[in-house]
Amino acid sequence: MQNDPIPQSVSPDGTLRVEFDVQTGRMSHEIYSPRVVSVANGEVLVDLWGTYWDASAQFKEPGTVDLQLRYYPGDKPGFGVKIDARRRTFSFEDAPGEQHPLAKFEKLAERKHKAQKSDPQSRPPEPPHQVLWMLLCALVMFAIIFGTVYLFRSMTRKRLWRGSVSYRKINFGSRARVTEAHVRGATIYPAEQRKKLVNGFIGDRDLPEPGA
């Protein structure tokens, strides 16, 4: 099995090559960490492989490369640098007159990143929690339905012991489920019959007519 080719960019004059180490961050975001190489002798001028620096490269002048750097993840906008291969120096785009040795590239880039102000618009979006939200909604709906059924059954059983005789029945074969009943007291129904009503089921032969 052959390895995938390394993404790279070569300057128009053929003096510089930028090779990218591709990593996968959150939500499958790809991070392109750069390595700047001198084509003539293979010397590595800047190496950010294995880091979370993401970059894009442009060749605007012979012997130089412009990198747009951004540290991942974060809420800072990033910055640009210009690398001069002939002088072995680099400069930040907001201070082009200040040249720094390439040996201090990573250290000064980190310091530049920390000095930047946060930009909320540049923060990568957080992964949506749709599954958790749906589960939470389902649990809330289940709790509401269960609570309603429990309250209805409790109120129905309490009404069995007071009020005038009235009821509705739903037939299930030879038995009927009493869904609503009002029982005045032992003078109307014996204690055993009230127990059957409270349990929710009563035989058709034992179900009295209203006013009995």
ZADO-1210 file (C-alpha; in nm, 4 decimals, padded with zeros to 6 digits):
<atoms>
<atom x="00.0000" y="00.0000" z="00.0000" code="MET" pos="1"/>
<atom x="00.1509" y="00.3311" z="-00.1116" code="GLN" pos="2"/>
<atom x="00.1432" y="00.6384" z="00.1062" code="ASN" pos="3"/>
<atom x="-00.0677" y="00.9331" z="-00.0047" code="ASP" pos="4"/>
<atom x="00.1356" y="01.2089" z="-00.1753" code="PRO" pos="5"/>
<atom x="00.2275" y="01.5060" z="00.0426" code="ILE" pos="6"/>
<atom x="00.0431" y="01.8245" z="-00.0601" code="PRO" pos="7"/>
<atom x="00.2992" y="02.0834" z="-00.1648" code="GLN" pos="8"/>
<atom x="00.3516" y="02.4102" z="-00.3460" code="SER" pos="9"/>
<atom x="00.6630" y="02.5069" z="-00.5426" code="VAL" pos="10"/>
<atom x="00.7659" y="02.8647" z="-00.6143" code="SER" pos="11"/>
<atom x="00.7585" y="02.9801" z="-00.9785" code="PRO" pos="12"/>
<atom x="01.1394" y="03.0255" z="-00.9780" code="ASP" pos="13"/>
<atom x="01.1875" y="02.6735" z="-00.8416" code="GLY" pos="14"/>
<atom x="01.3869" y="02.7773" z="-00.5360" code="THR" pos="15"/>
<atom x="01.1347" y="02.7008" z="-00.2580" code="LEU" pos="16"/>
<atom x="00.8928" y="02.4221" z="-00.1808" code="ARG" pos="17"/>
<atom x="00.6233" y="02.4268" z="00.0880" code="VAL" pos="18"/>
<atom x="00.5132" y="02.0828" z="00.2048" code="GLU" pos="19"/>
<atom x="00.1969" y="02.0430" z="00.4131" code="PHE" pos="20"/>
<atom x="00.1343" y="01.7904" z="00.6879" code="ASP" pos="21"/>
<atom x="-00.2437" y="01.7342" z="00.6869" code="VAL" pos="22"/>
<atom x="-00.4162" y="01.6577" z="01.0174" code="GLN" pos="23"/>
<atom x="-00.7838" y="01.6241" z="01.1057" code="THR" pos="24"/>
<atom x="-00.9251" y="01.8398" z="01.3833" code="GLY" pos="25"/>
<atom x="-01.2705" y="01.8733" z="01.5347" code="ARG" pos="26"/>
<atom x="-01.5704" y="01.8264" z="01.3055" code="MET" pos="27"/>
<atom x="-01.3312" y="01.6830" z="01.0414" code="SER" pos="28"/>
<atom x="-01.1577" y="02.0186" z="00.9842" code="HIS" pos="29"/>
<atom x="-00.8277" y="01.9688" z="00.8027" code="GLU" pos="30"/>
<atom x="-00.5158" y="02.1408" z="00.9379" code="ILE" pos="31"/>
<atom x="-00.2341" y="02.2108" z="00.6887" code="TYR" pos="32"/>
<atom x="00.0895" y="02.2522" z="00.8860" code="SER" pos="33"/>
<atom x="00.3720" y="02.3884" z="00.6638" code="PRO" pos="34"/>
<atom x="00.7352" y="02.2963" z="00.6125" code="ARG" pos="35"/>
<atom x="00.9428" y="02.5314" z="00.3974" code="VAL" pos="36"/>
<atom x="01.2305" y="02.3603" z="00.2098" code="VAL" pos="37"/>
<atom x="01.5081" y="02.4971" z="-00.0081" code="SER" pos="38"/>
<atom x="01.4892" y="02.3059" z="-00.3362" code="VAL" pos="39"/>
<atom x="01.8602" y="02.3500" z="-00.4158" code="ALA" pos="40"/>
<atom x="01.9979" y="02.1552" z="-00.1206" code="ASN" pos="41"/>
<atom x="01.6896" y="02.0193" z="00.0605" code="GLY" pos="42"/>
<atom x="01.7523" y="02.2392" z="00.3662" code="GLU" pos="43"/>
<atom x="01.4485" y="02.2774" z="00.5909" code="VAL" pos="44"/>
<atom x="01.4067" y="02.6484" z="00.6620" code="LEU" pos="45"/>
<atom x="01.0863" y="02.6352" z="00.8690" code="VAL" pos="46"/>
<atom x="00.9224" y="02.3218" z="01.0056" code="ASP" pos="47"/>
<atom x="00.5774" y="02.3328" z="01.1681" code="LEU" pos="48"/>
<atom x="00.4873" y="01.9697" z="01.1069" code="TRP" pos="49"/>
<atom x="00.3276" y="01.7963" z="01.4035" code="GLY" pos="50"/>
<atom x="00.1870" y="02.1245" z="01.5369" code="THR" pos="51"/>
<atom x="-00.1573" y="02.2840" z="01.5185" code="TYR" pos="52"/>
<atom x="-00.0449" y="02.5697" z="01.2963" code="TRP" pos="53"/>
<atom x="-00.2633" y="02.5917" z="00.9847" code="ASP" pos="54"/>
<atom x="-00.1225" y="02.7778" z="00.6844" code="ALA" pos="55"/>
<atom x="-00.1662" y="02.8744" z="00.3227" code="SER" pos="56"/>
<atom x="00.1262" y="02.9757" z="00.0987" code="ALA" pos="57"/>
<atom x="00.1772" y="03.2351" z="-00.1756" code="GLN" pos="58"/>
<atom x="00.4867" y="03.3166" z="-00.3817" code="PHE" pos="59"/>
<atom x="00.4854" y="03.6898" z="-00.4555" code="LYS" pos="60"/>
<atom x="00.8583" y="03.7587" z="-00.4998" code="GLU" pos="61"/>
<atom x="01.1518" y="03.5418" z="-00.6109" code="PRO" pos="62"/>
<atom x="01.3227" y="03.3603" z="-00.3238" code="GLY" pos="63"/>
<atom x="01.0424" y="03.4369" z="-00.0772" code="THR" pos="64"/>
<atom x="00.7188" y="03.2792" z="00.0396" code="VAL" pos="65"/>
<atom x="00.4272" y="03.4401" z="00.2218" code="ASP" pos="66"/>
<atom x="00.2497" y="03.2250" z="00.4790" code="LEU" pos="67"/>
<atom x="-00.0885" y="03.3055" z="00.6312" code="GLN" pos="68"/>
<atom x="-00.0790" y="03.1365" z="00.9712" code="LEU" pos="69"/>
<atom x="-00.3565" y="03.0522" z="01.2134" code="ARG" pos="70"/>
<atom x="-00.3362" y="02.8380" z="01.5261" code="TYR" pos="71"/>
<atom x="-00.6053" y="02.5710" z="01.5603" code="TYR" pos="72"/>
<atom x="-00.8326" y="02.5619" z="01.7474" code="PRO" pos="73"/>
<atom x="-00.8906" y="02.9121" z="01.8731" code="GLY" pos="74"/>
<atom x="-01.0771" y="03.2368" z="01.8376" code="ASP" pos="75"/>
<atom x="-00.7882" y="03.4481" z="01.7056" code="LYS" pos="76"/>
<atom x="-00.7779" y="03.5588" z="01.3414" code="PRO" pos="77"/>
<atom x="-00.4185" y="03.4654" z="01.2529" code="GLY" pos="78"/>
<atom x="-00.1449" y="03.6668" z="01.0826" code="PHE" pos="79"/>
<atom x="00.0888" y="03.6710" z="00.7840" code="GLY" pos="80"/>
<atom x="00.4661" y="03.6245" z="00.7604" code="VAL" pos="81"/>
<atom x="00.7157" y="03.6649" z="00.4753" code="LYS" pos="82"/>
<atom x="01.0106" y="03.4230" z="00.4631" code="ILE" pos="83"/>
<atom x="01.3247" y="03.5322" z="00.2781" code="ASP" pos="84"/>
<atom x="01.5220" y="03.2196" z="00.1893" code="ALA" pos="85"/>
<atom x="01.8310" y="03.4066" z="00.0683" code="ARG" pos="86"/>
<atom x="01.8741" y="03.6067" z="00.3910" code="ARG" pos="87"/>
<atom x="01.7406" y="03.3289" z="00.6170" code="ARG" pos="88"/>
<atom x="01.5077" y="03.5806" z="00.7813" code="THR" pos="89"/>
<atom x="01.1357" y="03.6444" z="00.8136" code="PHE" pos="90"/>
<atom x="00.9068" y="03.9355" z="00.9003" code="SER" pos="91"/>
<atom x="00.5477" y="03.9783" z="01.0110" code="PHE" pos="92"/>
<atom x="00.3137" y="04.1425" z="00.7614" code="GLU" pos="93"/>
<atom x="00.2194" y="04.4195" z="01.0069" code="ASP" pos="94"/>
<atom x="00.5902" y="04.5045" z="01.0614" code="ALA" pos="95"/>
<atom x="00.7720" y="04.4336" z="00.7322" code="PRO" pos="96"/>
<atom x="01.0768" y="04.6370" z="00.8301" code="GLY" pos="97"/>
<atom x="01.1614" y="04.4140" z="01.1287" code="GLU" pos="98"/>
<atom x="01.3630" y="04.1110" z="01.0198" code="GLN" pos="99"/>
<atom x="01.4003" y="03.8066" z="01.2462" code="HIS" pos="100"/>
<atom x="01.6230" y="03.4996" z="01.2081" code="PRO" pos="101"/>
<atom x="01.4481" y="03.1845" z="01.0919" code="LEU" pos="102"/>
<atom x="01.5848" y="03.0000" z="01.3950" code="ALA" pos="103"/>
<atom x="01.3353" y="03.1944" z="01.6097" code="LYS" pos="104"/>
<atom x="01.0398" y="03.1467" z="01.3765" code="PHE" pos="105"/>
<atom x="00.8233" y="02.9128" z="01.5876" code="GLU" pos="106"/>
<atom x="00.9001" y="03.0927" z="01.9157" code="LYS" pos="107"/>
<atom x="00.8130" y="03.4374" z="01.7782" code="LEU" pos="108"/>
<atom x="00.5050" y="03.3033" z="01.5982" code="ALA" pos="109"/>
<atom x="00.3706" y="03.1638" z="01.9266" code="GLU" pos="110"/>
<atom x="00.4383" y="03.4968" z="02.0987" code="ARG" pos="111"/>
<atom x="00.2573" y="03.6774" z="01.8173" code="LYS" pos="112"/>
<atom x="-00.0396" y="03.4438" z="01.8495" code="HIS" pos="113"/>
<atom x="-00.0702" y="03.4965" z="02.2252" code="LYS" pos="114"/>
<atom x="-00.0540" y="03.8756" z="02.1845" code="ALA" pos="115"/>
<atom x="-00.3491" y="03.8814" z="01.9456" code="GLN" pos="116"/>
<atom x="-00.6994" y="03.9714" z="02.0606" code="LYS" pos="117"/>
<atom x="-00.9760" y="03.7146" z="02.0396" code="SER" pos="118"/>
<atom x="-01.2206" y="03.7312" z="01.7514" code="ASP" pos="119"/>
<atom x="-01.5439" y="03.5350" z="01.8270" code="PRO" pos="120"/>
<atom x="-01.6307" y="03.5172" z="01.4553" code="GLN" pos="121"/>
<atom x="-01.3168" y="03.3156" z="01.3827" code="SER" pos="122"/>
<atom x="-01.3948" y="03.0462" z="01.6402" code="ARG" pos="123"/>
<atom x="-01.4788" y="02.7117" z="01.4777" code="PRO" pos="124"/>
<atom x="-01.8447" y="02.6202" z="01.5216" code="PRO" pos="125"/>
<atom x="-01.9237" y="02.3760" z="01.7991" code="GLU" pos="126"/>
<atom x="-02.0657" y="02.0424" z="01.6988" code="PRO" pos="127"/>
<atom x="-02.4470" y="02.0345" z="01.7212" code="PRO" pos="128"/>
<atom x="-02.6011" y="01.8251" z="02.0004" code="HIS" pos="129"/>
<atom x="-02.9114" y="01.7268" z="01.8084" code="GLN" pos="130"/>
<atom x="-02.9168" y="01.3689" z="01.9358" code="VAL" pos="131"/>
<atom x="-02.8879" y="01.4752" z="02.2997" code="LEU" pos="132"/>
<atom x="-03.1520" y="01.7426" z="02.2465" code="TRP" pos="133"/>
<atom x="-03.3933" y="01.4895" z="02.0956" code="MET" pos="134"/>
<atom x="-03.3357" y="01.2473" z="02.3826" code="LEU" pos="135"/>
<atom x="-03.4003" y="01.5236" z="02.6344" code="LEU" pos="136"/>
<atom x="-03.7255" y="01.6204" z="02.4602" code="CYS" pos="137"/>
<atom x="-03.8347" y="01.2558" z="02.4543" code="ALA" pos="138"/>
<atom x="-03.7667" y="01.2205" z="02.8273" code="LEU" pos="139"/>
<atom x="-03.9638" y="01.5367" z="02.9039" code="VAL" pos="140"/>
<atom x="-04.2594" y="01.4195" z="02.6949" code="MET" pos="141"/>
<atom x="-04.2514" y="01.0776" z="02.8647" code="PHE" pos="142"/>
<atom x="-04.2489" y="01.2420" z="03.2083" code="ALA" pos="143"/>
<atom x="-04.5466" y="01.4626" z="03.1156" code="ILE" pos="144"/>
<atom x="-04.7515" y="01.1711" z="02.9804" code="ILE" pos="145"/>
<atom x="-04.6673" y="00.9464" z="03.2761" code="PHE" pos="146"/>
<atom x="-04.7506" y="01.2214" z="03.5239" code="GLY" pos="147"/>
<atom x="-05.0836" y="01.2964" z="03.3527" code="THR" pos="148"/>
<atom x="-05.1889" y="00.9303" z="03.3532" code="VAL" pos="149"/>
<atom x="-05.0882" y="00.8877" z="03.7172" code="TYR" pos="150"/>
<atom x="-05.2778" y="01.2022" z="03.8227" code="LEU" pos="151"/>
<atom x="-05.5891" y="01.0988" z="03.6289" code="PHE" pos="152"/>
<atom x="-05.5950" y="00.7521" z="03.7875" code="ARG" pos="153"/>
<atom x="-05.5441" y="00.8990" z="04.1348" code="SER" pos="154"/>
<atom x="-05.8285" y="01.1477" z="04.0905" code="MET" pos="155"/>
<atom x="-06.0585" y="00.8806" z="03.9484" code="THR" pos="156"/>
<atom x="-06.0060" y="00.6491" z="04.2444" code="ARG" pos="157"/>
<atom x="-06.0700" y="00.9303" z="04.4893" code="LYS" pos="158"/>
<atom x="-06.4005" y="01.0170" z="04.3196" code="ARG" pos="159"/>
<atom x="-06.5196" y="00.6569" z="04.3701" code="LEU" pos="160"/>
<atom x="-06.5878" y="00.7325" z="04.7381" code="TRP" pos="161"/>
<atom x="-06.8048" y="01.0404" z="04.7104" code="ARG" pos="162"/>
<atom x="-07.0843" y="01.1999" z="04.5105" code="GLY" pos="163"/>
<atom x="-07.3909" y="01.0566" z="04.3405" code="SER" pos="164"/>
<atom x="-07.3896" y="00.7361" z="04.1372" code="VAL" pos="165"/>
<atom x="-07.2742" y="00.8010" z="03.7784" code="SER" pos="166"/>
<atom x="-07.0293" y="00.6108" z="03.5637" code="TYR" pos="167"/>
<atom x="-06.9032" y="00.5311" z="03.2120" code="ARG" pos="168"/>
<atom x="-06.7944" y="00.1827" z="03.1164" code="LYS" pos="169"/>
<atom x="-06.5850" y="00.0451" z="02.8303" code="ILE" pos="170"/>
<atom x="-06.6673" y="-00.3168" z="02.7465" code="ASN" pos="171"/>
<atom x="-06.3845" y="-00.5692" z="02.7198" code="PHE" pos="172"/>
<atom x="-06.5666" y="-00.9001" z="02.6575" code="GLY" pos="173"/>
<atom x="-06.7461" y="-01.0129" z="02.9707" code="SER" pos="174"/>
<atom x="-06.5886" y="-00.7419" z="03.1899" code="ARG" pos="175"/>
<atom x="-06.6085" y="-00.3641" z="03.1945" code="ALA" pos="176"/>
<atom x="-06.3451" y="-00.1095" z="03.3012" code="ARG" pos="177"/>
<atom x="-06.4902" y="00.1671" z="03.5111" code="VAL" pos="178"/>
<atom x="-06.3276" y="00.4918" z="03.4014" code="THR" pos="179"/>
<atom x="-06.5386" y="00.7255" z="03.6148" code="GLU" pos="180"/>
<atom x="-06.7604" y="00.6505" z="03.9141" code="ALA" pos="181"/>
<atom x="-06.8962" y="00.8311" z="04.2184" code="HIS" pos="182"/>
<atom x="-07.0010" y="00.6236" z="04.5158" code="VAL" pos="183"/>
<atom x="-07.2012" y="00.7778" z="04.8002" code="ARG" pos="184"/>
<atom x="-07.1102" y="00.5184" z="05.0657" code="GLY" pos="185"/>
<atom x="-07.1701" y="00.1783" z="05.2165" code="ALA" pos="186"/>
<atom x="-07.5479" y="00.2276" z="05.2090" code="THR" pos="187"/>
<atom x="-07.5349" y="00.2022" z="04.8275" code="ILE" pos="188"/>
<atom x="-07.2506" y="-00.0450" z="04.7714" code="TYR" pos="189"/>
<atom x="-07.1173" y="-00.3038" z="05.0124" code="PRO" pos="190"/>
<atom x="-06.7509" y="-00.2746" z="05.1074" code="ALA" pos="191"/>
<atom x="-06.6456" y="-00.5662" z="04.8829" code="GLU" pos="192"/>
<atom x="-06.8142" y="-00.4081" z="04.5814" code="GLN" pos="193"/>
<atom x="-06.6416" y="-00.0749" z="04.6482" code="ARG" pos="194"/>
<atom x="-06.3108" y="-00.2593" z="04.6565" code="LYS" pos="195"/>
<atom x="-06.3809" y="-00.3970" z="04.3075" code="LYS" pos="196"/>
<atom x="-06.4655" y="-00.0485" z="04.1809" code="LEU" pos="197"/>
<atom x="-06.1468" y="00.0972" z="04.3252" code="VAL" pos="198"/>
<atom x="-05.9404" y="-00.1712" z="04.1556" code="ASN" pos="199"/>
<atom x="-06.0885" y="-00.0468" z="03.8296" code="GLY" pos="200"/>
<atom x="-06.2669" y="-00.3623" z="03.7115" code="PHE" pos="201"/>
<atom x="-06.6098" y="-00.5045" z="03.7939" code="ILE" pos="202"/>
<atom x="-06.8101" y="-00.7887" z="03.6404" code="GLY" pos="203"/>
<atom x="-07.1029" y="-00.6926" z="03.4196" code="ASP" pos="204"/>
<atom x="-07.3467" y="-00.8801" z="03.6494" code="ARG" pos="205"/>
<atom x="-07.2223" y="-00.6790" z="03.9501" code="ASP" pos="206"/>
<atom x="-07.2357" y="-00.3368" z="03.7785" code="LEU" pos="207"/>
<atom x="-07.5422" y="-00.1540" z="03.9206" code="PRO" pos="208"/>
<atom x="-07.7572" y="00.0808" z="03.7185" code="GLU" pos="209"/>
<atom x="-07.7638" y="00.4505" z="03.8071" code="PRO" pos="210"/>
<atom x="-07.9993" y="00.5273" z="04.0959" code="GLY" pos="211"/>
<atom x="-07.9879" y="00.1718" z="04.2375" code="ALA" pos="212"/>
</atoms>
